[in-house]
């Protein structure tokens, strides 16, 4: 088997393994193997082919890890700041829903009927406590943190 055939077979095996496992990093290593195949086509020695595959694959893995780290930590102008899970609508589907407050109690909380149950609602920050529709801003335990519409 020629060096180029070996590298292309290795590339295919890495892509197939990625499809079976869902591990995206295997795809980056497959790109490294493709780099090794291209180095073999260019006539590089086996040592140089391995070095090219390692640099390309390792570079893609490092680049992907760096990109994920920056995205996860909210860095970059294109990304919104991270939200606490209790206020994240991607985590809690209740966030953003509307509830009706009939009246506020003396302790500053209200009882609201939501999803077939009675909940305790408390206003977010120093909102004026008035009856009417309020939006769920967060869920903390069994309390709804609400904000006026």
N, C-alpha and C positions, 0 to 999 in steps of 0.2 A: 504494500500500500504506500502510495506516495505521501509526502508531507502535506500537500494541499488537501488530498482526500481525507487524511486523518483529521485535519483542523475543521473541515466542513462537516464531517460526521460528528465530531465533538460539539460543534455549534448546534447541529440538529438535535443531538441528545440533550444538551442544556436547555434548548427551547422546549422540547417535549417534557422534560422534567419540570420546567417552570409551569407549563400548562397543567400538569397533573397535580402539582403542589400549590400553585398560586403564589409562590415565593418570587417576588419581582426581582430580587437581587440575582437570581439565576439568569434572568434575561440580560442583565448587565454583564454577567460572566460570559454569556453566549456572544455578546458583542466583542468581548476580549478574544474569544476563540476565533471569531470572524477576522479580527485584526491579525491574529496569528496566521490565518489562512492567506490573507492578503500579503503578509510578509513572506510566506512561502512562495506565492505566485511571483513576488518580486525577486526571488532568488536568495533571500537571506539564509544564513546558516541556522541550524536547529536551535542553537543557543539564542540567537537574535530573535527567532520566531517566538520562543518562549518568553523572552523579555518584552517583546511587543505585546503579546497576549496579556501578560501580567500588568503592564503599564496601562493598556487600554481598558481591560476589565476592572482593574483596581481603581483606575481613574473614574470610570462610570459609577462604580459602587460608592466611592467617596463623594462624588458629585451628587448622587441621588441622596445619600445620607445627609449631606450638608443642606440640600434643598428642603428635605423633609424637616430637618431641625429648625431651619429658619421659618418655615411655614407653620410648624407646630407652635413656635414661640411668638408668632404674630409679627415677625420682622418683615420689612418690606412695605412699600407704599400700597401695594395692591391688596393687602390682607387687612381685614378688620381686626381690631383688638380682640383678644380672647375673652370669652364670656364664661362666667362661672356656670357650671352645669345646671344649677337651680334656676338660671335665667336664660338658658340656651334653648330655643325652640327646636333645635335638631335633637336634643336629648329628651326634653319634656314637651309633649304635644299640647299640653295645657297652656303654655306660655303663648300669649297673643290672643287667647280666647276672651270673649266678653261675658261678664256676669252682671246681674242686676242687684244693686244694693238698695234695699227698701229703707233701712234706717241704720244709723250708726249708734253704737252703745256708748255708755259713759266712759268705758275704758279705752275708747278709740278703735274698737274692732266692730265688725259686723258679721252677721250670719247670712250666708248666701247659699242658694240652692244651685248646685252645679253637678252635672253628670249623675243625677239621681240621688245625690246625698247633700247633706248640709255641711258647709265648710266655714271655718273662721277666716275672715278676710281682714287684713290690716293694710292701711295705705302705705305706699312707698314714699319715703322722705316726708316733707311737710305739706302734703297735698290737702286742699280744703275738703273736709268731709261733708259731702252732700249726697243725697240719694240720686240714683240713676245708674246709667251704664258705666262700668269700669273694666279696664283691660288687665288681664293677669300678666304681671311683669316677672314673677318668679314664684316658685313653690318651695317653701321651707318646711319640711316635715309634713304636718297636716294643716298648715296655714297657707293661704293664698296671699301673696303680696300683690296688691293691685294699684293701678294708677288711673287717674281720670282720663276719659277719652277726650 
